[in-house]
Amino acid sequence: MSLWVKICGLSTPESVETAVAAGADALGFVLAEHSPRTVTAARAAELVAYAREAARGAGRAVEMVAVVRHQAADDVARLAREAGVDTVQLHGDEPDADADRLRESGFGVIRALSAREYAARRAGGWASPDRLLLDAAVPGSGTRIGAEELAAAPEGFWILAGGLSPANVAEAVAALGAGGVDVSSGVESSRGVKDLGLIRDFIRAARA
Ligand SMILES: O=C(O)c1ccccc1N[C@@H]1O[C@H](COP(=O)(O)O)[C@@H](O)[C@H]1O
């Protein structure tokens, strides 16, 4: 099965169009506060509409994802509805009840945890009904997680994030065995500024 690829932190029509044309499965729009990639829900809605048009032109479906962190469930649902996304990526210490509410409101959920947090939860018997994404401790920082932190990789489909780039994505997936990857920093020329060539290179390398 082909590796699932998400390009995150998009904030311009050019980067959206490039990611869709290069074959991304999902696009991420950061609605979390205090990131160099933060966009308003209104801006995300424009980009989502643009992306859906590009995906229609390419004859395939592309998943639109809002990335949030440490925000109240009511605010998240309202922002996600305004942005017109399919899925919410919960990237903080949100309670399971928040994920339940978003699912009940019709959104897909991606549950993002640091590898350490996941290991601790799993040891306590926790299991997620949602797709799991494992990341470094500080999301969006370009920091990789090591194999030693992933002693207990999830069973089944899971998404690897944290410090991926065109140069390391194939090796990281081979080593850790994820079914999907998510990238932000590794396809940027400077913090928050996407590089169109790196987006294409990343998707090509991920699928190689
Ligand atoms: O990208 C951000 O700024 C961000 C902010 C808040 C929560 C999550 C964020 N991004 C996510 O971080 C990982 C990995 O990013 P990187 O490739 O190491 O820069 C990815 O899942 C993004 O969705």
The ligand as an SDF file (V2000), in Angstrom:
LIG
                    3D

 23 24  0  0  0  0  0  0  0  0999 V2000
    3.6430   23.2520   12.5510 O   0  0  0  0  0  0  0  0  0  0  0  0
    3.3640   23.8540   13.5990 C   0  0  0  0  0  0  0  0  0  0  0  0
    3.7780   24.9860   13.8080 O   0  0  0  0  0  0  0  0  0  0  0  0
    2.5330   23.1700   14.6340 C   0  0  0  0  0  0  0  0  0  0  0  0
    1.9980   23.9300   15.6720 C   0  0  0  0  0  0  0  0  0  0  0  0
    1.2240   23.3440   16.6500 C   0  0  0  0  0  0  0  0  0  0  0  0
    0.9470   21.9940   16.6000 C   0  0  0  0  0  0  0  0  0  0  0  0
    1.4720   21.2260   15.5590 C   0  0  0  0  0  0  0  0  0  0  0  0
    2.2560   21.7830   14.5820 C   0  0  0  0  0  0  0  0  0  0  0  0
    2.7720   21.0560   13.5280 N   0  0  0  0  0  0  0  0  0  0  0  0
    2.8780   19.6400   13.4920 C   0  0  0  0  0  0  0  0  0  0  0  0
    4.1620   19.2440   13.9420 O   0  0  0  0  0  0  0  0  0  0  0  0
    4.5240   18.0210   13.3200 C   0  0  0  0  0  0  0  0  0  0  0  0
    5.9620   17.9710   12.8520 C   0  0  0  0  0  0  0  0  0  0  0  0
    6.4500   19.1070   12.3370 O   0  0  0  0  0  0  0  0  0  0  0  0
    7.9730   19.2370   11.7950 P   0  0  0  0  0  0  0  0  0  0  0  0
    8.0030   18.5280   10.4590 O   0  0  0  0  0  0  0  0  0  0  0  0
    8.9010   18.6300   12.7850 O   0  0  0  0  0  0  0  0  0  0  0  0
    8.1410   20.6930   11.6690 O   0  0  0  0  0  0  0  0  0  0  0  0
    3.5150   17.7750   12.2110 C   0  0  0  0  0  0  0  0  0  0  0  0
    2.6440   16.7660   12.6480 O   0  0  0  0  0  0  0  0  0  0  0  0
    2.7530   19.0780   12.1090 C   0  0  0  0  0  0  0  0  0  0  0  0
    1.4140   18.8090   11.7880 O   0  0  0  0  0  0  0  0  0  0  0  0
  1  2  2  0
  2  3  1  0
  2  4  1  0
  4  5  1  0
  4  9  2  0
  5  6  2  0
  6  7  1  0
  7  8  2  0
  8  9  1  0
  9 10  1  0
 10 11  1  0
 11 12  1  0
 11 22  1  0
 12 13  1  0
 13 14  1  0
 13 20  1  0
 14 15  1  0
 15 16  1  0
 16 17  2  0
 16 18  1  0
 16 19  1  0
 20 21  1  0
 20 22  1  0
 22 23  1  0
M  END
$$$$
